[in-house]
Amino acid sequence: MDFKQQLIAWRHYLHQHPETAFEEHVAPRLVADEMRKAGIDVVEGVGKTGVVGTLRCGDGPACIGIRADMDALNITEKSIHDHISLNPGKMHGCGHDGHTITLLGAALLLAKRKNFNGTVRFIFQPAEEPGWGAQAMIDDGLFERFPMDEIYGLHNQPALPEGKVATRVGGMKASEDDFAFTITGKGGHASAPQEGNDPLASFAEIYLALQTIVSRNASPQRPVVVSCTEIETDGAHNAIPTHVTVRGDARTMSPQDQELVERRMRDIVEGVCRMNHAECKFTYTHEFYPVVNDAACVQKAVKAARAVFGEANVDGNCQPWMASEDFAAYLKHIPGCYVMLGSGKQATGNVSLHQNVFDYNDDILVPGAEFWAELVKERLAK
């Protein structure tokens, strides 16, 4: 079996056996076994179910890390291909099976070629989807046990044509902050609103006012998104509720804007409720930090990408992506760069991430592995 077919076979195997946060056993076992066969030092159980492989070549002092996520989603797959998920209610709907095998492929290429001078860490991370895995590995001593100077990550992107690479200096992916608030008024019969205090009326004012954070408080040069996504009431079609609970999330590219959104949101929710003589309870939590790429690391990643994919296919100053990624936790400790690898197939139409019919584009497995190998060769040049 040639290299591409081997990577595809492994990827399909992982797609058939998806596992969610901190339940990953199939993928860690596969990558650990194959790296050991290639002569790579392996430590398992980092951050519960994570794996770190270490490959040294020569006497160079520099060390870089490359990270892939391994976890799947709690989604029932509806695809019709021959490697559909065998685990009910779970599927690789974001392509982490492909990310895992891409990094494993790079590890095998580098173990064979040994065309660099230094040390590379292959970091296979659990639990990216809920945002817990990176911090779990850090809390388990990732940077103390496996010191590294820089770290790099990659995500497939169906919105980009196959073989295109995009990254940028600074804010690459957004923070995610979750919020919830409960408005308590006085319910009653829908025919007599004057006898109660309709919490939905307060929410209507709040809903519109929250968008003024984006349009009138945040700088128009910095992206900010505020979305109310869930609403629950204890009313009925003919009964005004007493309680309304609203949940949602906010996304920004900087800690300053995170603070701004939280402060203004609290002011608006509490202020409108106070004006309407309603009570409220407001909570706001920081789930993901923004991914902020280091300029020097971006330059190195762009150079490697151009060597593999061609200069015309690499955008080193792309627009930021407002989705979130816990790779940001690593960047609070060491510099690094996160890139998007295009996986879109124009001829067959693209399926976006997290859909129940998503499947990774196998044609980018080898190019992705070659990109990682080229980055290591360039960064740890002999």
C-alpha positions as CSV (number, residue, x, y, z in Angstrom):
1,M,0.0,0.0,0.0
2,D,1.5,3.4,-1.0
3,F,1.7,6.3,1.4
4,K,-1.5,8.1,0.2
5,Q,-3.6,4.9,0.4
6,Q,-2.2,4.1,3.8
7,L,-3.2,7.6,5.1
8,I,-6.7,7.2,3.6
9,A,-7.1,3.8,5.1
10,W,-6.2,5.1,8.6
11,R,-8.4,8.2,8.2
12,H,-11.4,6.0,7.2
13,Y,-10.7,3.8,10.2
14,L,-10.8,6.8,12.5
15,H,-13.9,8.1,10.8
16,Q,-15.7,4.8,11.6
17,H,-14.6,5.0,15.2
18,P,-15.3,8.5,16.4
19,E,-14.8,9.4,20.1
20,T,-15.7,12.6,21.8
21,A,-13.9,14.7,24.5
22,F,-11.6,12.7,26.8
23,E,-13.1,9.4,25.5
24,E,-10.5,9.1,22.7
25,H,-8.8,5.8,22.7
26,V,-8.8,4.5,19.1
27,A,-6.9,7.5,17.7
28,P,-4.4,7.8,20.5
29,R,-3.6,4.1,20.2
30,L,-3.2,4.3,16.4
31,V,-0.9,7.3,16.4
32,A,1.2,6.0,19.3
33,D,1.7,2.6,17.8
34,E,2.6,3.9,14.4
35,M,5.0,6.5,15.7
36,R,6.8,3.9,17.9
37,K,7.2,1.7,14.8
38,A,8.9,4.6,13.1
39,G,11.4,5.1,16.0
40,I,9.7,8.2,17.5
41,D,9.6,8.6,21.3
42,V,6.0,8.5,22.5
43,V,4.3,9.5,25.7
44,E,0.6,8.7,26.1
45,G,-2.0,9.9,28.6
46,V,-1.0,13.6,28.5
47,G,-4.0,15.7,29.4
48,K,-5.9,12.5,30.0
49,T,-6.0,11.0,26.5
50,G,-3.5,13.1,24.6
51,V,-0.3,11.8,23.0
52,V,3.1,13.5,22.4
53,G,5.7,12.2,20.1
54,T,9.2,13.5,20.1
55,L,11.7,13.2,17.2
56,R,15.2,14.5,17.4
57,C,17.7,14.8,14.6
58,G,21.2,16.3,14.8
59,D,22.3,18.5,17.6
60,G,20.2,21.7,16.9
61,P,18.9,23.3,20.0
62,A,15.6,24.6,18.6
63,C,12.3,22.7,19.1
64,I,8.9,23.2,17.6
65,G,5.5,21.7,18.3
66,I,2.8,20.7,15.8
67,R,-0.6,20.0,17.1
68,A,-3.6,18.0,15.8
69,D,-7.0,17.5,17.5
70,M,-8.5,14.1,17.7
71,D,-12.1,14.4,19.1
72,A,-15.4,13.9,17.3
73,L,-18.8,15.5,17.7
74,N,-22.1,14.3,19.3
75,I,-23.9,14.2,15.9
76,T,-25.6,11.3,14.2
77,E,-24.0,10.8,10.8
78,K,-26.3,10.7,7.7
79,S,-23.6,10.0,5.1
80,I,-23.8,7.1,2.6
81,H,-20.1,6.4,2.0
82,D,-18.6,3.1,3.0
83,H,-16.8,4.4,6.1
84,I,-19.7,5.9,8.0
85,S,-19.5,6.1,11.8
86,L,-20.1,2.9,13.7
87,N,-20.6,4.7,17.0
88,P,-24.3,5.8,17.3
89,G,-24.7,9.5,17.9
90,K,-21.0,10.4,17.2
91,M,-19.2,11.4,14.1
92,H,-16.2,13.2,12.8
93,G,-18.1,16.2,11.5
94,C,-15.2,18.7,11.8
95,G,-12.4,16.7,10.2
96,H,-10.3,15.9,13.2
97,D,-9.8,12.4,11.8
98,G,-8.1,14.1,8.9
99,H,-6.0,16.4,11.1
100,T,-4.8,13.4,13.1
101,I,-3.8,11.4,10.1
102,T,-2.2,14.4,8.5
103,L,0.1,14.9,11.5
104,L,0.8,11.2,11.7
105,G,1.8,11.3,8.1
106,A,4.1,14.2,8.7
107,A,5.7,12.3,11.6
108,L,6.4,9.3,9.4
109,L,7.8,11.4,6.6
110,L,10.2,13.2,9.0
111,A,11.2,10.0,10.7
112,K,12.2,8.6,7.4
113,R,13.9,11.6,5.9
114,K,15.6,13.0,8.9
115,N,16.3,16.2,7.0
116,F,16.3,18.7,9.9
117,N,18.5,19.6,12.8
118,G,16.6,19.9,16.1
119,T,13.6,18.6,17.8
120,V,9.9,18.3,16.8
121,R,7.0,17.5,19.1
122,F,3.9,15.9,17.5
123,I,1.0,16.8,19.8
124,F,-2.2,14.9,19.4
125,Q,-4.8,16.7,21.5
126,P,-8.1,15.5,22.9
127,A,-11.3,17.5,23.6
128,E,-10.9,20.5,21.3
129,E,-14.6,20.8,20.5
130,P,-15.7,21.7,24.1
131,G,-12.5,23.8,24.5
132,W,-11.0,21.7,27.3
133,G,-8.2,19.7,25.7
134,A,-5.4,22.2,25.2
135,Q,-5.7,23.4,28.8
136,A,-5.8,19.9,30.0
137,M,-2.5,19.1,28.3
138,I,-1.0,22.4,29.6
139,D,-2.2,21.6,33.2
140,D,-0.6,18.2,32.8
141,G,2.8,19.9,32.3
142,L,3.0,19.9,28.5
143,F,5.5,22.8,28.2
144,E,7.5,21.7,31.3
145,R,7.7,18.0,30.2
146,F,8.1,18.7,26.5
147,P,9.7,22.1,26.1
148,M,9.3,23.8,22.8
149,D,10.0,27.2,21.3
150,E,7.0,27.6,19.0
151,I,3.7,25.7,18.2
152,Y,1.7,25.3,15.0
153,G,-1.8,24.1,14.2
154,L,-4.0,23.5,11.1
155,H,-7.6,23.1,10.3
156,N,-9.3,22.1,7.1
157,Q,-11.7,24.6,5.6
158,P,-14.3,23.6,3.0
159,A,-15.0,27.2,2.3
160,L,-11.5,27.5,0.8
161,P,-10.8,25.6,-2.5
162,E,-8.7,22.5,-2.2
163,G,-5.0,23.3,-1.9
164,K,-5.4,26.9,-0.8
165,V,-3.8,28.0,2.5
166,A,-4.8,31.0,4.6
167,T,-3.3,32.6,7.7
168,R,-2.6,36.0,9.0
169,V,-0.6,37.9,11.6
170,G,-2.6,38.8,14.8
171,G,-6.2,37.7,15.4
172,M,-6.8,34.6,13.3
173,K,-9.8,33.0,15.1
174,A,-12.2,34.5,17.6
175,S,-12.8,34.1,21.3
176,E,-16.0,32.5,22.4
177,D,-17.8,33.9,25.5
178,D,-21.0,32.3,26.6
179,F,-23.7,34.4,28.3
180,A,-27.1,33.7,29.9
181,F,-29.7,35.9,31.6
182,T,-33.0,35.3,33.2
183,I,-35.6,38.0,33.3
184,T,-38.3,37.7,36.0
185,G,-41.5,39.7,35.6
186,K,-45.1,38.8,36.4
187,G,-47.1,36.5,34.2
188,G,-50.7,36.3,33.6
189,H,-53.4,35.8,31.0
190,A,-52.5,37.0,27.5
191,S,-55.7,39.0,27.4
192,A,-54.7,41.2,30.3
193,P,-51.1,42.3,29.9
194,Q,-51.7,45.4,32.0
195,E,-52.1,43.3,35.1
196,G,-48.6,41.8,34.9
197,N,-45.1,42.6,33.8
198,D,-44.2,40.9,30.6
199,P,-40.5,39.8,30.6
200,L,-40.7,39.2,26.8
201,A,-41.1,43.0,26.4
202,S,-37.9,43.6,28.3
203,F,-36.2,40.9,26.3
204,A,-37.3,42.6,23.0
205,E,-35.6,45.8,24.1
206,I,-32.5,44.0,25.2
207,Y,-32.3,42.0,22.0
208,L,-32.1,45.1,19.8
209,A,-29.9,47.0,22.3
210,L,-27.3,44.3,22.4
211,Q,-26.5,45.0,18.7
212,T,-25.5,48.5,19.6
213,I,-22.4,47.0,21.3
214,V,-21.3,46.0,17.8
215,S,-22.5,49.1,15.9
216,R,-21.8,51.8,18.5
217,N,-19.3,50.6,21.1
218,A,-16.8,48.4,19.3
219,S,-14.4,49.8,16.7
220,P,-15.7,49.1,13.2
221,Q,-12.1,48.0,12.4
222,R,-12.3,45.1,14.8
223,P,-14.8,42.3,14.3
224,V,-17.3,41.6,17.1
225,V,-20.3,39.3,17.0
226,V,-23.1,39.1,19.6
227,S,-25.7,36.3,19.1
228,C,-28.7,35.3,21.2
229,T,-29.3,31.7,20.3
230,E,-31.7,30.2,22.8
231,I,-34.8,31.4,24.6
232,E,-37.0,29.5,27.1
233,T,-40.2,30.7,28.9
234,D,-42.7,29.3,31.3
235,G,-45.6,30.8,29.3
236,A,-48.0,29.3,26.8
237,H,-49.7,30.6,23.7
238,N,-52.3,32.3,25.8
239,A,-50.3,33.0,28.9
240,I,-47.7,35.7,29.5
241,P,-44.6,34.1,31.1
242,T,-43.1,35.1,34.4
243,H,-39.6,33.9,33.5
244,V,-37.6,34.2,30.3
245,T,-34.1,32.7,30.0
246,V,-31.9,33.7,27.1
247,R,-28.5,32.1,26.1
248,G,-26.0,32.9,23.4
249,D,-22.4,33.7,22.7
250,A,-20.1,36.6,21.8
251,R,-17.0,36.5,19.6
252,T,-14.2,39.0,19.5
253,M,-10.5,39.1,18.4
254,S,-9.0,40.7,21.5
255,P,-9.1,40.6,25.3
256,Q,-10.0,44.3,25.3
257,D,-13.1,43.6,23.2
258,Q,-14.0,40.7,25.4
259,E,-14.1,43.0,28.4
260,L,-16.0,45.6,26.4
261,V,-18.8,43.2,25.4
262,E,-19.2,41.7,28.9
263,R,-19.4,45.1,30.5
264,R,-21.8,46.7,28.0
265,M,-24.0,43.5,27.9
266,R,-24.3,43.6,31.7
267,D,-25.2,47.3,31.6
268,I,-27.9,46.8,29.0
269,V,-29.5,43.7,30.5
270,E,-29.6,45.1,34.0
271,G,-30.5,48.6,32.9
272,V,-33.4,47.6,30.8
273,C,-34.8,45.3,33.5
274,R,-34.4,48.0,36.1
275,M,-36.2,50.5,33.8
276,N,-39.1,48.0,33.4
277,H,-39.2,47.0,37.1
278,A,-38.2,43.4,36.3
279,E,-35.6,41.3,38.0
280,C,-32.7,39.7,36.2
281,K,-29.8,37.3,36.7
282,F,-26.8,37.6,34.4
283,T,-23.8,35.3,33.8
284,Y,-20.9,35.6,31.4
285,T,-18.1,33.1,30.9
286,H,-15.0,33.0,28.8
287,E,-14.8,29.7,27.0
288,F,-12.2,30.3,24.3
289,Y,-9.4,32.8,24.0
290,P,-8.8,34.5,20.6
291,V,-6.1,32.8,18.4
292,V,-3.4,35.5,18.0
293,N,-0.7,34.5,15.5
294,D,2.9,35.5,16.0
295,A,4.4,37.5,13.0
296,A,7.6,35.5,12.8
297,C,5.8,32.2,13.0
298,V,3.3,33.3,10.3
299,Q,6.3,34.1,8.0
300,K,7.7,30.6,8.5
301,A,4.4,28.9,7.9
302,V,3.8,31.0,4.8
303,K,7.2,30.1,3.4
304,A,6.6,26.4,3.9
305,A,3.1,26.5,2.5
306,R,4.3,28.3,-0.7
307,A,7.0,25.6,-1.2
308,V,4.3,22.9,-1.1
309,F,1.2,24.5,-2.6
310,G,2.7,27.3,-4.8
311,E,2.9,31.0,-4.1
312,A,-0.4,31.8,-5.8
313,N,-2.3,29.4,-3.5
314,V,-1.1,30.9,-0.2
315,D,-2.8,34.0,1.5
316,G,-0.6,35.3,4.3
317,N,-3.0,38.1,5.1
318,C,-6.5,36.5,5.1
319,Q,-9.6,37.8,6.8
320,P,-10.0,36.6,10.4
321,W,-12.4,33.6,11.0
322,M,-15.0,34.2,13.7
323,A,-15.1,30.5,14.8
324,S,-13.2,29.6,17.9
325,E,-10.4,27.2,18.6
326,D,-8.7,26.2,21.9
327,F,-5.3,26.2,20.2
328,A,-5.4,29.8,21.6
329,A,-4.5,28.4,25.0
330,Y,-1.1,27.3,23.8
331,L,-0.4,30.8,22.4
332,K,-0.7,32.3,25.8
333,H,2.5,30.5,26.7
334,I,4.6,30.4,23.5
335,P,4.4,32.0,20.1
336,G,2.8,30.1,17.2
337,C,0.7,30.1,14.1
338,Y,-2.6,28.6,13.1
339,V,-3.4,28.0,9.4
340,M,-6.5,27.0,7.4
341,L,-6.0,24.4,4.7
342,G,-8.6,24.5,1.9
343,S,-10.6,21.3,1.4
344,G,-13.4,22.5,-0.9
345,K,-14.3,20.6,-4.0
346,Q,-16.1,22.8,-6.4
347,A,-17.2,20.0,-8.7
348,T,-19.1,18.1,-6.1
349,G,-20.2,21.0,-3.9
350,N,-19.0,21.8,-0.4
351,V,-20.4,20.6,2.9
352,S,-19.6,22.9,5.8
353,L,-18.1,21.8,9.0
354,H,-20.3,20.3,11.7
355,Q,-22.9,19.0,9.2
356,N,-24.1,15.4,9.6
357,V,-23.0,14.5,6.1
358,F,-19.5,16.1,6.3
359,D,-16.5,13.9,5.3
360,Y,-12.8,15.0,5.2
361,N,-11.3,15.5,1.7
362,D,-8.8,12.6,1.4
363,D,-6.9,14.4,-1.4
364,I,-5.4,16.9,1.1
365,L,-4.0,14.3,3.5
366,V,-0.6,14.0,1.7
367,P,-0.2,17.7,0.8
368,G,-1.0,18.6,4.5
369,A,1.6,16.1,5.7
370,E,4.1,17.5,3.3
371,F,3.4,21.0,4.5
372,W,4.2,20.0,8.1
373,A,7.3,18.2,7.0
374,E,8.4,21.2,5.0
375,L,7.8,23.6,7.9
376,V,10.0,21.4,10.2
377,K,12.7,21.2,7.5
378,E,12.7,25.0,7.0
379,R,12.4,25.9,10.7
380,L,15.0,23.4,11.9
381,A,17.3,23.8,8.9
382,K,20.6,21.9,9.0
